[in-house]
Amino acid sequence: MADLSVTAANVVPGADARTVQGVAGETITAGMAVYLASATGLWMKADADHATAEAQVAQGIALTGSSLNQPIVVQKTGDITIGATLTAGTAYYLSGLTAGGLCPVADVGTGERVVQIGLAKSTTVLTIDIQNPGVVIPA
């Protein structure tokens, strides 16, 4: 499996970005997929094969790097310059390899929840439109 190699300094929201602000529950880097933990109200790294179902469903992409209990800005929808090289027209998914990582569908493996993060509209811009059909790839 190969996750996107994101350069955090190059992660930039598009003009149509819908963002929310909150507090990080762990160290998070800009460009990581995140979810809002219901028990704590803190943003955490999403992970397609995490033991907790809630953590398996990304709710956005971090626009800022943050450490525990620091402010964070999360983009939920719209275009984002993701800071990585994309293949235009390709769908990108939540990774099970690295918490917060993004990968193409070919790299979604057994035991991982299938969560589409968005579609690449160019080699640099991803349109975030998170889709969670509730499917886990069987072994």
Backbone torsions as a table, in degrees:
resi	resn	phi	psi	omega
1	MET	NA	146.8	179.2
2	ALA	-136.6	112.1	175.8
3	ASP	-78.5	159.0	173.5
4	LEU	-61.3	142.0	175.3
5	SER	-95.0	100.4	-174.1
6	VAL	-94.3	132.3	171.7
7	THR	-95.2	107.1	-172.4
8	ALA	-55.7	-37.1	-178.0
9	ALA	-66.0	-17.1	-177.8
10	ASN	-101.1	7.0	178.7
11	VAL	-81.9	117.5	-174.8
12	VAL	-138.2	131.5	178.0
13	PRO	-71.4	149.1	175.2
14	GLY	-82.3	172.7	-178.2
15	ALA	-62.3	-26.1	-178.5
16	ASP	-98.3	14.0	-176.3
17	ALA	-64.9	136.3	171.7
18	ARG	-107.0	117.1	-174.3
19	THR	-120.7	159.1	172.9
20	VAL	-133.7	156.0	176.4
21	GLN	-112.5	151.2	179.6
22	GLY	-165.1	-155.7	-178.8
23	VAL	-126.8	136.5	-179.8
24	ALA	-79.2	141.9	177.8
25	GLY	-99.8	-1.4	178.7
26	GLU	-165.0	177.0	177.3
27	THR	-71.7	123.7	-177.7
28	ILE	-129.2	139.0	179.1
29	THR	-104.4	144.7	176.3
30	ALA	-54.8	136.0	-178.6
31	GLY	98.9	-6.5	178.7
32	MET	-85.1	146.0	173.5
33	ALA	-76.6	135.2	-175.6
34	VAL	-134.9	163.7	174.2
35	TYR	-137.8	157.8	178.8
36	LEU	-95.9	113.7	-178.4
37	ALA	-69.6	122.7	-175.6
38	SER	-66.4	-33.1	-176.9
39	ALA	-73.1	-31.4	-174.5
40	THR	-114.1	-20.4	-175.6
41	GLY	74.0	16.3	-179.4
42	LEU	-104.7	147.3	176.4
43	TRP	-80.7	132.5	-177.3
44	MET	-130.3	162.7	176.4
45	LYS	-70.8	130.7	175.4
46	ALA	-81.3	152.5	-176.7
47	ASP	-151.5	118.3	-173.2
48	ALA	-61.5	-19.6	178.8
49	ASP	-122.4	26.8	178.2
50	HIS	-65.8	151.2	-179.5
51	ALA	-67.6	-24.3	179.6
52	THR	-98.0	124.9	-176.9
53	ALA	-57.4	-39.3	-179.0
54	GLU	-58.1	-38.2	-178.0
55	ALA	-72.9	-13.8	-177.7
56	GLN	-83.2	-3.8	-176.1
57	VAL	-121.8	105.8	178.5
58	ALA	-66.9	147.7	177.1
59	GLN	-118.9	-3.0	179.3
60	GLY	173.2	-177.1	178.3
61	ILE	-118.7	131.0	178.2
62	ALA	-66.2	130.3	175.4
63	LEU	-95.8	-18.3	-179.7
64	THR	-125.2	152.1	171.6
65	GLY	-85.2	139.0	-177.3
66	SER	-147.9	153.6	173.3
67	SER	-110.0	174.7	-179.3
68	LEU	-47.2	127.9	176.2
69	ASN	67.9	16.0	175.2
70	GLN	-99.5	157.9	177.4
71	PRO	-64.1	149.3	177.7
72	ILE	-141.9	146.8	173.8
73	VAL	-114.3	130.5	-176.5
74	VAL	-122.5	132.0	174.8
75	GLN	-93.7	126.5	-177.3
76	LYS	-98.0	-33.3	179.0
77	THR	-148.1	168.6	176.2
78	GLY	97.9	-178.8	-179.0
79	ASP	-78.6	143.9	176.7
80	ILE	-141.5	131.6	168.3
81	THR	-79.3	109.6	-167.2
82	ILE	-83.9	-10.8	178.5
83	GLY	79.3	22.6	178.9
84	ALA	-143.5	163.5	177.0
85	THR	-85.9	123.3	-179.2
86	LEU	-110.9	166.2	170.9
87	THR	-106.7	115.2	-177.8
88	ALA	-54.3	135.7	179.7
89	GLY	86.9	-2.8	-178.4
90	THR	-93.6	139.5	174.7
91	ALA	-84.4	141.5	177.6
92	TYR	-119.0	144.5	-169.8
93	TYR	-126.1	162.0	172.5
94	LEU	-66.4	134.8	-177.9
95	SER	-90.0	153.1	171.6
96	GLY	-105.5	-7.0	-179.2
97	LEU	-75.1	-47.7	-178.0
98	THR	-131.4	129.6	177.1
99	ALA	-57.1	129.0	-179.2
100	GLY	86.7	-6.0	-176.0
101	GLY	-78.9	160.6	176.6
102	LEU	-123.2	145.3	-178.8
103	CYS	-149.8	161.9	173.2
104	PRO	-73.4	163.2	-175.3
105	VAL	-59.1	-32.1	-179.6
106	ALA	-60.6	-21.0	-177.9
107	ASP	-98.9	4.0	173.9
108	VAL	-78.8	122.1	-172.4
109	GLY	-107.8	178.5	-180.0
110	THR	-60.8	142.3	179.8
111	GLY	81.3	2.7	-179.0
112	GLU	-104.3	143.1	174.7
113	ARG	-75.7	138.2	179.6
114	VAL	-88.0	108.8	178.9
115	VAL	-130.6	107.2	178.5
116	GLN	-78.0	126.8	-180.0
117	ILE	-86.8	-41.2	179.7
118	GLY	175.0	-176.2	-179.8
119	LEU	-116.5	139.5	177.1
120	ALA	-77.7	122.7	177.6
121	LYS	-96.3	-8.5	174.9
122	SER	-158.9	-170.9	179.3
123	THR	-79.5	-4.7	179.9
124	THR	-129.4	-19.3	-173.2
125	VAL	-110.9	128.1	176.5
126	LEU	-109.2	132.8	173.7
127	THR	-94.2	111.2	-178.2
128	ILE	-75.8	123.6	175.3
129	ASP	-154.5	83.8	-170.8
130	ILE	-69.7	127.8	-179.9
131	GLN	-123.5	126.3	178.6
132	ASN	-126.8	96.3	-180.0
133	PRO	-77.7	-1.5	179.3
134	GLY	77.6	22.5	-177.3
135	VAL	-103.1	134.0	171.8
136	VAL	-112.4	132.1	-179.1
137	ILE	-67.1	120.1	-178.9
138	PRO	-70.1	155.1	178.8
139	ALA	-74.4	NA	NA
